[in-house]
Amino acid sequence: MGVSGGADSLALAIAAATLPDPFGAVIVDHGLQPGSAQVAQRAAGQCRELGLDPVLVYPVQTAGDEASARAARYEQFELALSRTGAQRMLLAHTRDDQAEQVLLGLIRGSGTRSLAGIPAERGPYRRPLLDLSRKQTEEICQDARVDYWEDPSNSDTGYRRNLIRHEILPFLAERLGGHLPEALARTASLAAADADALDQWAQTAKEQHGLNLRELSTLPVAVASRVLRLFAIEAGAKNVGHERTQALCALAGIGGPKSKSAGPVQLDGKISAFRRGPVIVFTRTGSTTDH
Ligand SMILES: Nc1ncnc2c1ncn2[C@@H]1O[C@H](COP(=O)(O)OP(=O)(O)OP(=O)(O)O)[C@@H](O)[C@H]1O
């Protein structure tokens, strides 16, 4: 499991230590704050005391921002999986993390996949604490007399997530009452079910219809646009977000009239899309992939 030394991951370590299966821990030291090596060693000591084995501490060098720290962390998780031969990596995201993720998605104007938030299962990652609140994880640590670390960057409201965590969610909860994290987490699980169904439908439609525009135009826009995106990614395109998917839809005449121009729509990864008669064609510099 991934342990940061915070209440959430130590609560998960406490729970895992009671299970018959052996669990190991990996602690990534991002080196972002002075004293981070001591924080990592302290968490490692706590994991060993709980009986986790092996306990690995991986120091990494990052560019200093949240995104590169995250990328480095997941790289180390992959390394730990391959070195130990473990099949799964448990992470201790809570319902509060989920609520923040959904609100961040709403602020960006995201669709269902993004509103689905943090997945409980994806690849080797499992997140068994998504139904617990952060406060409950703190109580588990207190009951077990395990001191947890409070990340000082977590109270820096300069980060968008922390602004949501420390100001916006408490403000909304106080003004609107109700159970806001629970409500947002429910939105995530409803959106996840819808997004899974649409992705499945798009996969089937891709196999059935290919890139035939006449057939694609008979599908709901939510499905046809996913089919285009799947083909673009298959052709090697990267970062096919909302704006690029919209451009592909205009090229294909999905959800509106066909664009006057037959292309190219340029995509990251040196991929261009063209409309050629009844189909869309993706080309990479120097080669052509017709579908
Ligand atoms: N430095 C770390 N070393 C090992 N595991 C970590 C570390 N930081 C976070 N984790 C794992 O990830 C979980 C979520 O941590 P946190 O909420 O800080 O990450 P996040 O940035 O919100 O999520 P994401 O995984 O999407 O980056 C923790 O409960 C823990 O299991």
PDBQT file of the ligand as one rigid body, heavy atoms in Angstrom, charges set to zero:
ROOT
HETATM    1  N1  LIG A 301       4.305  10.243  -0.422  1.00  0.00    +0.000 N 
HETATM    2  C1  LIG A 301       3.506   9.190  -0.530  1.00  0.00    +0.000 A 
HETATM    3  N2  LIG A 301       4.015   7.940  -0.443  1.00  0.00    +0.000 NA
HETATM    4  C2  LIG A 301       3.210   6.878  -0.569  1.00  0.00    +0.000 A 
HETATM    5  N3  LIG A 301       1.897   6.937  -0.749  1.00  0.00    +0.000 NA
HETATM    6  C3  LIG A 301       1.332   8.150  -0.831  1.00  0.00    +0.000 A 
HETATM    7  C4  LIG A 301       2.102   9.342  -0.730  1.00  0.00    +0.000 A 
HETATM    8  N4  LIG A 301       1.281  10.388  -0.857  1.00  0.00    +0.000 NA
HETATM    9  C5  LIG A 301       0.052   9.889  -1.034  1.00  0.00    +0.000 A 
HETATM   10  N5  LIG A 301       0.062   8.545  -1.020  1.00  0.00    +0.000 N 
HETATM   11  C6  LIG A 301      -1.078   7.623  -1.171  1.00  0.00    +0.000 C 
HETATM   12  O1  LIG A 301      -2.096   8.272  -1.923  1.00  0.00    +0.000 OA
HETATM   13  C7  LIG A 301      -3.254   8.467  -1.103  1.00  0.00    +0.000 C 
HETATM   14  C8  LIG A 301      -3.887   9.811  -1.414  1.00  0.00    +0.000 C 
HETATM   15  O2  LIG A 301      -2.999  10.804  -1.068  1.00  0.00    +0.000 OA
HETATM   16  P1  LIG A 301      -3.299  12.320  -1.357  1.00  0.00    +0.000 P 
HETATM   17  O3  LIG A 301      -4.703  12.606  -0.947  1.00  0.00    +0.000 OA
HETATM   18  O4  LIG A 301      -2.197  13.127  -0.785  1.00  0.00    +0.000 OA
HETATM   19  O5  LIG A 301      -3.113  12.305  -2.908  1.00  0.00    +0.000 OA
HETATM   20  P2  LIG A 301      -3.877  13.123  -4.000  1.00  0.00    +0.000 P 
HETATM   21  O6  LIG A 301      -2.875  14.034  -4.602  1.00  0.00    +0.000 OA
HETATM   22  O7  LIG A 301      -5.117  13.728  -3.475  1.00  0.00    +0.000 OA
HETATM   23  O8  LIG A 301      -4.321  11.931  -4.966  1.00  0.00    +0.000 OA
HETATM   24  P3  LIG A 301      -3.644  11.327  -6.238  1.00  0.00    +0.000 P 
HETATM   25  O9  LIG A 301      -3.337   9.891  -5.888  1.00  0.00    +0.000 OA
HETATM   26  O10 LIG A 301      -4.678  11.427  -7.270  1.00  0.00    +0.000 OA
HETATM   27  O11 LIG A 301      -2.407  12.117  -6.511  1.00  0.00    +0.000 OA
HETATM   28  C9  LIG A 301      -2.734   8.360   0.332  1.00  0.00    +0.000 C 
HETATM   29  O12 LIG A 301      -3.772   7.987   1.193  1.00  0.00    +0.000 OA
HETATM   30  C10 LIG A 301      -1.691   7.296   0.179  1.00  0.00    +0.000 C 
HETATM   31  O13 LIG A 301      -2.279   6.005   0.134  1.00  0.00    +0.000 OA
ENDROOT
TORSDOF 0
